[in-house]
Amino acid sequence: MTNYSVKQLSELAGVTVKTLHHYDKIGLLKPAFRTEKNYRYYTREQLFKLQQILFYRELDFSLKEIDSIINDESFNLVEALKFHKEELIKRSSHLDQLIETVDKTIDELKNNNQMMTDEELYKGFTKEEKEAYRNEAVERWGEEKIQEVENRIKSMGESGWDDTQKKGEEINQLLGDLMDLEPSDKKVQETIALHHKYMNTFYEVTAERYEGLGKMYTEDERFTAFYDKYNEGLAFFLYEAIKVYCQNGMKVD
């Protein structure tokens, strides 16, 4: 039976070593054994378990929910895989619709057609999803602010929106790579300044709003899961760094 070190499993599964250490620390994925020098090693049994964790993460389950499922005595691997297949088929159908919306948007922008309607902007989401997401956003920030965000996105054009999304990905990844530093570290704060500037692309983000966003990242599991894709615990790290940034008057010394 093949034994895998933390580094080997990290490369095999496409997760970071830090993530595997975190899973071990919280009891979600323990190594099969440790050497006398305390090095972790995993066997095929842990590979299957990690696969389950990644499947459930892909379906937006929290780590706490995953732990209660896969470490339950009644857990059945085959039944779990059947569940994943059903959910992924549903998601595939949903994504096909979203891809169609993207294609239509690209075509519209390339040909300088009329700006998308609100219905087309949210095409691919169910009526219930659209209403729930938008109503929740309106409740938090107000109708006027949401319309401002929607209009800014619509007016960016194909290349502008593509560049904006890439910039956001780069900033989030950079923050994830800086988690070994303190939130107050200058490199972290400089990146937080970039994140704040990026958020201002969509609407004016005051210090109060920015700190409120950071808090929301840790309280709303959807946002926590989004940021934790870059590095486990990033949502909480981001919030701490945002608080430092706001306390310093949104300036980097």
Residue frames as qw, qx, qy, qz and C-alpha x, y, z in Angstrom:
[[0.000, 0.888, 0.460, 0.000, 0.00, 0.00, 0.00],
 [0.414, 0.483, -0.018, 0.772, 1.37, 3.41, -0.97],
 [0.370, -0.702, -0.381, 0.475, 1.98, 5.91, 1.79],
 [0.307, 0.722, 0.189, 0.590, 1.85, 9.61, 0.98],
 [0.357, -0.226, -0.336, 0.842, 3.58, 12.42, 2.83],
 [0.113, 0.752, 0.385, -0.523, 1.77, 15.71, 3.38],
 [0.052, 0.577, -0.383, -0.720, 3.60, 17.28, 0.44],
 [0.049, -0.013, 0.899, 0.435, 2.85, 14.32, -1.86],
 [0.103, 0.577, 0.802, -0.120, -0.85, 14.32, -0.94],
 [0.065, 0.721, 0.120, -0.679, -0.95, 18.09, -1.38],
 [0.073, 0.410, -0.592, -0.690, 0.38, 17.79, -4.94],
 [0.056, 0.173, 0.957, 0.224, -1.82, 14.79, -5.73],
 [0.033, 0.658, 0.734, -0.165, -5.08, 16.39, -4.55],
 [0.202, 0.560, 0.255, 0.762, -4.32, 19.99, -5.51],
 [0.435, -0.864, -0.217, -0.127, -4.68, 21.39, -1.99],
 [0.152, 0.771, -0.448, 0.426, -2.15, 23.26, 0.09],
 [0.528, 0.036, -0.738, 0.418, -0.04, 21.70, 2.83],
 [0.120, -0.129, 0.417, -0.892, -1.49, 24.30, 5.18],
 [0.694, -0.121, -0.192, -0.683, -5.01, 23.04, 4.37],
 [0.783, -0.037, -0.621, 0.004, -4.04, 19.45, 5.23],
 [0.296, 0.091, -0.630, 0.712, -2.48, 20.62, 8.48],
 [0.378, -0.140, 0.177, -0.898, -5.69, 22.50, 9.27],
 [0.789, -0.099, -0.405, -0.451, -7.86, 19.45, 8.52],
 [0.637, 0.004, -0.695, 0.333, -5.66, 17.42, 10.87],
 [0.066, 0.151, -0.476, 0.864, -5.85, 20.06, 13.60],
 [0.540, -0.086, 0.128, -0.828, -9.67, 20.16, 13.59],
 [0.486, -0.048, 0.844, -0.221, -9.99, 16.38, 13.32],
 [0.699, 0.490, 0.014, -0.520, -11.52, 16.37, 9.86],
 [0.874, 0.411, -0.257, 0.026, -8.74, 14.39, 8.18],
 [0.571, -0.682, 0.455, 0.045, -6.19, 12.69, 10.40],
 [0.369, 0.562, -0.719, -0.177, -3.09, 11.04, 8.87],
 [0.902, -0.070, -0.406, -0.130, -2.92, 7.24, 8.94],
 [0.816, -0.416, -0.157, 0.370, 0.21, 7.44, 11.11],
 [0.039, 0.962, -0.257, 0.090, 3.11, 9.63, 12.13],
 [0.764, 0.296, -0.437, 0.371, 6.80, 8.79, 12.13],
 [0.648, -0.438, -0.353, 0.514, 9.07, 9.11, 15.15],
 [0.286, -0.061, 0.032, 0.956, 9.95, 12.58, 13.86],
 [0.239, 0.552, 0.505, -0.619, 6.21, 13.41, 13.78],
 [0.158, 0.217, -0.541, -0.797, 5.93, 13.46, 9.98],
 [0.678, 0.260, 0.392, -0.565, 2.39, 12.80, 8.74],
 [0.027, 0.166, -0.865, -0.473, 1.64, 9.96, 6.30],
 [0.661, 0.234, 0.205, -0.683, -1.60, 9.08, 4.54],
 [0.314, -0.002, 0.922, 0.226, -2.87, 5.86, 2.93],
 [0.101, -0.247, -0.701, -0.662, -5.56, 5.16, 0.35],
 [0.221, -0.627, -0.729, 0.161, -8.24, 5.30, 3.05],
 [0.158, -0.641, -0.182, 0.729, -7.40, 8.95, 3.72],
 [0.072, -0.085, 0.537, 0.836, -7.32, 9.64, -0.04],
 [0.148, -0.497, -0.786, -0.336, -10.95, 8.54, -0.32],
 [0.261, -0.709, -0.516, 0.403, -11.84, 10.65, 2.69],
 [0.173, -0.443, 0.127, 0.870, -10.11, 13.72, 1.27],
 [0.001, 0.196, 0.697, 0.690, -11.95, 13.18, -2.00],
 [0.201, -0.668, -0.716, -0.029, -15.23, 13.32, -0.06],
 [0.261, -0.650, -0.235, 0.674, -14.18, 16.52, 1.69],
 [0.117, -0.235, 0.391, 0.882, -13.36, 18.17, -1.64],
 [0.076, -0.408, -0.782, -0.465, -16.63, 17.01, -3.18],
 [0.243, -0.745, -0.590, 0.194, -18.65, 18.45, -0.30],
 [0.249, -0.540, -0.003, 0.804, -16.62, 21.68, -0.40],
 [0.078, 0.060, 0.601, 0.793, -17.39, 21.97, -4.10],
 [0.238, -0.574, -0.706, -0.340, -21.07, 21.75, -3.16],
 [0.093, -0.597, 0.113, -0.789, -20.59, 24.58, -0.64],
 [0.759, -0.532, -0.375, 0.004, -20.88, 22.52, 2.55],
 [0.184, -0.858, 0.381, -0.293, -19.11, 24.04, 5.55],
 [0.357, 0.384, -0.817, 0.240, -16.26, 22.14, 7.21],
 [0.374, -0.142, 0.670, -0.626, -18.44, 21.62, 10.27],
 [0.819, 0.222, 0.084, -0.523, -21.19, 20.06, 8.14],
 [0.678, 0.443, -0.581, -0.083, -18.68, 17.87, 6.31],
 [0.045, 0.367, -0.830, 0.418, -17.19, 16.65, 9.56],
 [0.582, -0.015, 0.545, -0.603, -20.60, 15.60, 10.92],
 [0.837, 0.353, -0.119, -0.401, -21.33, 13.70, 7.68],
 [0.689, 0.454, -0.565, 0.024, -18.14, 11.81, 6.88],
 [0.128, 0.334, -0.805, 0.473, -17.24, 11.01, 10.48],
 [0.727, -0.144, 0.224, -0.633, -20.67, 9.65, 11.28],
 [0.433, -0.207, 0.877, -0.033, -20.74, 5.89, 11.98],
 [0.650, 0.459, 0.577, -0.183, -23.54, 5.44, 9.43],
 [0.238, 0.735, -0.335, -0.540, -21.58, 7.14, 6.61],
 [0.814, 0.210, 0.525, 0.132, -21.66, 5.11, 3.38],
 [0.233, -0.456, 0.441, 0.737, -19.08, 6.00, 0.72],
 [0.193, 0.246, 0.799, 0.514, -21.03, 4.57, -2.23],
 [0.009, 0.794, 0.607, -0.038, -24.22, 6.40, -1.23],
 [0.203, -0.765, 0.006, 0.612, -22.24, 9.59, -0.77],
 [0.240, -0.209, 0.610, 0.726, -20.79, 9.28, -4.29],
 [0.124, 0.533, 0.778, 0.309, -24.30, 8.76, -5.72],
 [0.098, -0.865, -0.367, 0.328, -25.38, 11.94, -3.95],
 [0.245, -0.575, 0.295, 0.723, -22.43, 13.87, -5.40],
 [0.239, 0.122, 0.747, 0.608, -23.25, 12.65, -8.89],
 [0.045, 0.733, 0.673, 0.091, -26.89, 13.78, -8.62],
 [0.174, -0.860, -0.154, 0.454, -25.90, 17.19, -7.28],
 [0.295, -0.412, 0.470, 0.723, -23.21, 17.69, -9.92],
 [0.221, 0.387, 0.763, 0.469, -25.67, 16.81, -12.70],
 [0.034, -0.875, -0.470, 0.111, -28.03, 19.46, -11.35],
 [0.269, -0.756, 0.130, 0.583, -25.17, 21.96, -11.16],
 [0.378, -0.055, 0.646, 0.661, -24.06, 21.07, -14.69],
 [0.159, 0.664, 0.667, 0.299, -27.51, 21.91, -16.05],
 [0.181, -0.913, -0.232, 0.282, -27.48, 25.15, -14.10],
 [0.382, -0.549, 0.354, 0.654, -24.01, 26.06, -15.40],
 [0.376, 0.294, 0.683, 0.552, -25.06, 25.37, -19.01],
 [0.048, 0.872, 0.476, 0.106, -27.72, 28.05, -18.61],
 [0.315, -0.849, 0.054, 0.421, -25.21, 30.49, -17.13],
 [0.474, -0.187, 0.549, 0.662, -22.78, 29.82, -19.99],
 [0.273, 0.608, 0.627, 0.403, -25.55, 30.66, -22.43],
 [0.133, -0.952, -0.244, 0.130, -26.07, 33.94, -20.61],
 [0.441, -0.612, 0.316, 0.575, -22.34, 34.73, -20.79],
 [0.442, 0.152, 0.644, 0.606, -22.26, 33.96, -24.52],
 [0.133, 0.811, 0.521, 0.232, -25.24, 36.20, -25.13],
 [0.284, -0.901, -0.048, 0.326, -23.61, 38.99, -23.11],
 [0.487, -0.351, 0.470, 0.648, -20.35, 38.71, -25.06],
 [0.344, 0.432, 0.654, 0.517, -22.23, 38.81, -28.34],
 [0.036, -0.916, -0.399, -0.014, -24.21, 41.83, -27.19],
 [0.357, -0.812, 0.126, 0.444, -21.12, 43.74, -26.10],
 [0.504, -0.121, 0.566, 0.641, -19.11, 42.87, -29.23],
 [0.211, 0.495, 0.635, 0.554, -21.88, 44.12, -31.48],
 [0.010, 0.006, -0.184, 0.983, -22.64, 47.17, -29.37],
 [0.307, -0.502, -0.718, -0.373, -26.19, 46.01, -28.87],
 [0.404, -0.687, -0.023, -0.603, -28.55, 47.52, -26.33],
 [0.084, -0.413, 0.752, -0.507, -27.55, 47.01, -22.71],
 [0.327, -0.184, -0.927, -0.006, -28.89, 43.84, -21.11],
 [0.534, -0.574, -0.188, -0.592, -32.18, 43.99, -19.28],
 [0.406, -0.506, 0.600, -0.468, -32.32, 43.15, -15.57],
 [0.937, 0.013, 0.215, -0.273, -33.89, 39.79, -16.44],
 [0.822, 0.483, -0.261, 0.150, -31.02, 38.92, -18.79],
 [0.049, 0.708, -0.568, 0.417, -28.46, 40.03, -16.23],
 [0.496, -0.332, 0.687, -0.414, -29.74, 37.37, -13.84],
 [0.869, 0.223, -0.253, -0.363, -30.55, 34.70, -16.43],
 [0.582, 0.281, -0.737, 0.199, -29.39, 31.27, -15.29],
 [0.051, -0.053, 0.738, -0.671, -30.57, 31.83, -11.74],
 [0.122, -0.524, -0.837, -0.103, -33.99, 30.58, -10.75],
 [0.172, -0.722, -0.237, -0.627, -36.65, 33.20, -10.07],
 [0.699, -0.684, -0.207, 0.011, -36.44, 32.33, -6.39],
 [0.737, -0.177, -0.031, 0.652, -32.63, 32.64, -6.35],
 [0.270, 0.467, 0.171, 0.824, -32.69, 35.95, -8.19],
 [0.369, -0.759, -0.223, -0.488, -35.30, 37.42, -5.85],
 [0.783, -0.563, -0.177, 0.195, -33.62, 36.06, -2.74],
 [0.667, -0.030, 0.004, 0.745, -30.13, 37.32, -3.63],
 [0.145, 0.507, 0.179, 0.831, -31.34, 40.71, -4.80],
 [0.490, -0.751, -0.266, -0.353, -33.75, 41.24, -1.89],
 [0.781, -0.461, -0.164, 0.387, -31.04, 40.32, 0.57],
 [0.514, 0.127, 0.067, 0.846, -28.65, 42.78, -1.07],
 [0.106, -0.648, -0.261, -0.707, -31.31, 45.53, -1.12],
 [0.649, -0.703, -0.285, -0.063, -32.05, 44.92, 2.56],
 [0.736, -0.329, -0.077, 0.587, -28.37, 45.29, 3.39],
 [0.398, -0.161, 0.179, 0.885, -27.42, 48.22, 1.15],
 [0.278, 0.613, 0.238, -0.700, -30.59, 49.72, -0.30],
 [0.685, 0.573, 0.449, 0.034, -32.22, 49.70, -3.74],
 [0.274, 0.944, -0.153, -0.104, -30.28, 52.71, -5.02],
 [0.292, -0.668, 0.667, 0.152, -26.92, 51.14, -4.17],
 [0.671, 0.066, 0.731, 0.104, -27.81, 47.83, -5.84],
 [0.584, 0.767, 0.266, -0.015, -28.95, 49.58, -9.01],
 [0.041, 0.908, -0.389, -0.148, -25.66, 51.48, -9.04],
 [0.482, -0.391, 0.768, 0.156, -23.69, 48.22, -8.82],
 [0.684, 0.378, 0.622, 0.047, -25.75, 46.56, -11.55],
 [0.439, 0.893, 0.070, -0.073, -25.37, 49.54, -13.88],
 [0.139, -0.800, 0.552, 0.186, -21.61, 49.71, -13.33],
 [0.581, -0.140, 0.785, 0.162, -21.22, 46.03, -14.21],
 [0.628, 0.612, 0.481, -0.005, -23.41, 46.36, -17.30],
 [0.299, 0.948, -0.066, -0.086, -21.45, 49.37, -18.54],
 [0.511, -0.611, 0.522, 0.305, -18.00, 47.81, -18.17],
 [0.627, 0.587, -0.408, -0.310, -18.12, 46.02, -21.49],
 [0.979, 0.049, -0.198, 0.011, -16.68, 42.60, -22.24],
 [0.639, 0.368, -0.410, 0.536, -12.99, 43.39, -21.79],
 [0.155, -0.576, 0.339, -0.728, -13.58, 45.65, -18.79],
 [0.827, -0.361, 0.112, -0.416, -15.61, 43.06, -16.91],
 [0.942, 0.127, -0.254, 0.178, -13.12, 40.32, -17.77],
 [0.405, 0.487, -0.420, 0.650, -10.22, 42.44, -16.50],
 [0.433, -0.550, 0.263, -0.664, -12.13, 43.31, -13.34],
 [0.951, -0.229, -0.032, -0.205, -12.79, 39.65, -12.53],
 [0.823, 0.258, -0.320, 0.393, -9.14, 38.70, -13.14],
 [0.105, 0.587, -0.377, 0.709, -7.96, 41.53, -10.92],
 [0.685, -0.480, 0.180, -0.518, -10.20, 40.34, -8.10],
 [0.987, -0.027, -0.154, 0.047, -8.89, 36.78, -8.45],
 [0.603, 0.436, -0.363, 0.560, -5.28, 38.01, -8.32],
 [0.192, -0.595, 0.348, -0.699, -5.88, 40.09, -5.19],
 [0.857, -0.354, 0.090, -0.365, -7.64, 37.24, -3.37],
 [0.939, 0.128, -0.226, 0.227, -4.86, 34.81, -4.27],
 [0.350, 0.548, -0.386, 0.654, -2.23, 37.28, -3.11],
 [0.488, -0.557, 0.284, -0.609, -4.00, 37.68, 0.22],
 [0.975, -0.164, -0.043, -0.144, -4.17, 33.91, 0.58],
 [0.796, 0.311, -0.299, 0.424, -0.42, 33.68, 0.02],
 [0.122, 0.576, -0.362, 0.723, 0.25, 36.29, 2.73],
 [0.721, -0.557, -0.216, -0.352, -1.56, 34.48, 5.55],
 [0.794, -0.121, -0.379, 0.460, 1.72, 33.52, 7.23],
 [0.233, 0.286, -0.198, 0.908, 2.18, 37.21, 8.06],
 [0.027, -0.451, -0.617, 0.644, 0.38, 39.29, 10.68],
 [0.241, 0.779, 0.564, 0.130, -2.73, 41.20, 9.45],
 [0.119, -0.950, -0.022, 0.287, -0.91, 44.42, 10.35],
 [0.627, -0.200, 0.432, 0.617, 2.15, 43.58, 8.23],
 [0.126, 0.590, -0.190, -0.774, 2.88, 46.22, 5.59],
 [0.054, 0.099, -0.837, -0.536, 2.67, 43.73, 2.70],
 [0.023, 0.473, 0.878, -0.073, -0.74, 42.58, 3.93],
 [0.069, 0.708, 0.348, -0.611, -1.97, 46.15, 4.39],
 [0.074, 0.426, -0.465, -0.773, -0.77, 47.14, 0.92],
 [0.077, -0.138, -0.911, -0.381, -2.77, 44.25, -0.52],
 [0.017, 0.606, 0.716, -0.346, -5.79, 45.21, 1.58],
 [0.092, 0.594, -0.033, -0.798, -5.53, 48.68, 0.02],
 [0.130, 0.151, -0.744, -0.637, -5.72, 47.01, -3.40],
 [0.065, -0.383, -0.922, -0.002, -8.74, 45.00, -2.25],
 [0.045, 0.647, 0.443, -0.619, -10.44, 48.16, -0.99],
 [0.129, 0.455, -0.355, -0.806, -9.74, 49.92, -4.29],
 [0.096, -0.065, -0.906, -0.406, -11.14, 46.91, -6.15],
 [0.005, -0.540, -0.804, 0.251, -14.36, 46.99, -4.10],
 [0.086, 0.622, 0.134, -0.767, -14.72, 50.68, -4.95],
 [0.012, -0.050, 0.724, 0.687, -15.02, 49.62, -8.59],
 [0.147, -0.450, -0.853, -0.222, -18.60, 48.65, -7.80],
 [0.268, -0.862, -0.315, -0.293, -19.62, 51.38, -5.33],
 [0.054, 0.708, -0.405, 0.576, -18.14, 53.78, -2.81],
 [0.795, -0.302, -0.503, 0.152, -16.84, 51.76, 0.14],
 [0.204, -0.815, 0.267, -0.471, -16.42, 53.88, 3.24],
 [0.109, 0.378, -0.832, 0.391, -14.48, 52.63, 6.27],
 [0.568, -0.044, 0.543, -0.616, -17.73, 51.71, 8.01],
 [0.856, 0.322, -0.078, -0.397, -18.99, 49.80, 4.97],
 [0.537, 0.505, -0.673, 0.050, -15.65, 48.10, 4.43],
 [0.115, -0.284, 0.833, -0.461, -15.45, 46.82, 7.98],
 [0.715, 0.115, 0.357, -0.591, -19.06, 45.70, 7.67],
 [0.779, 0.427, -0.383, -0.254, -18.14, 43.73, 4.56],
 [0.276, 0.442, -0.816, 0.250, -15.27, 42.08, 6.38],
 [0.420, -0.122, 0.693, -0.572, -17.54, 41.04, 9.21],
 [0.812, 0.277, 0.063, -0.510, -20.04, 39.63, 6.72],
 [0.563, 0.479, -0.666, -0.101, -17.29, 37.49, 5.13],
 [0.099, 0.236, -0.894, 0.368, -16.95, 35.64, 8.46],
 [0.446, 0.103, 0.596, -0.659, -20.64, 35.44, 9.37],
 [0.776, 0.407, 0.006, -0.482, -22.12, 34.39, 6.02],
 [0.749, -0.188, 0.612, 0.169, -21.01, 30.86, 5.10],
 [0.708, 0.642, 0.260, 0.137, -21.36, 31.62, 1.39],
 [0.206, 0.928, -0.271, 0.152, -18.73, 34.39, 1.58],
 [0.548, -0.611, 0.571, -0.007, -16.56, 32.36, 3.97],
 [0.842, 0.128, 0.504, 0.146, -16.55, 29.44, 1.51],
 [0.560, 0.816, 0.051, 0.133, -15.76, 31.79, -1.39],
 [0.023, 0.888, -0.435, 0.146, -12.63, 33.24, 0.24],
 [0.665, -0.447, 0.596, -0.045, -11.54, 29.96, 1.82],
 [0.892, 0.423, 0.146, 0.062, -11.19, 28.51, -1.70],
 [0.402, 0.813, -0.331, 0.261, -7.99, 30.55, -1.96],
 [0.351, 0.284, -0.747, 0.488, -6.66, 29.48, 1.43],
 [0.539, -0.528, -0.656, -0.002, -8.40, 27.96, 4.43],
 [0.424, -0.620, -0.375, 0.543, -9.21, 30.69, 6.95],
 [0.318, 0.219, 0.219, 0.896, -8.76, 33.57, 4.50],
 [0.218, -0.735, -0.441, -0.467, -12.16, 35.09, 5.30],
 [0.591, -0.753, -0.226, 0.183, -11.21, 35.56, 8.96],
 [0.603, -0.200, 0.116, 0.764, -7.70, 36.74, 8.08],
 [0.183, 0.480, 0.384, 0.767, -9.18, 39.26, 5.63],
 [0.359, -0.825, -0.372, -0.228, -11.56, 40.61, 8.27],
 [0.642, -0.606, -0.090, 0.462, -8.72, 41.12, 10.77],
 [0.485, 0.012, 0.261, 0.834, -6.62, 42.90, 8.14],
 [0.006, -0.666, -0.442, -0.601, -9.57, 45.10, 7.12],
 [0.477, -0.823, -0.300, 0.069, -10.08, 46.17, 10.76],
 [0.592, -0.400, 0.082, 0.695, -6.42, 47.23, 10.98],
 [0.318, 0.301, 0.426, 0.792, -6.73, 49.08, 7.67],
 [0.184, -0.776, -0.435, -0.417, -9.85, 50.97, 8.79],
 [0.573, -0.737, -0.202, 0.295, -8.40, 51.77, 12.21],
 [0.524, -0.273, 0.215, 0.778, -5.43, 53.36, 10.41],
 [0.242, 0.683, 0.063, -0.687, -7.74, 55.63, 8.48],
 [0.819, 0.489, 0.300, 0.023, -7.57, 53.42, 5.37],
 [0.271, 0.875, -0.400, 0.009, -3.92, 54.38, 4.89],
 [0.955, -0.030, -0.120, 0.269, -0.79, 52.25, 4.68],
 [0.307, -0.901, 0.256, 0.167, 2.18, 53.56, 6.62]]
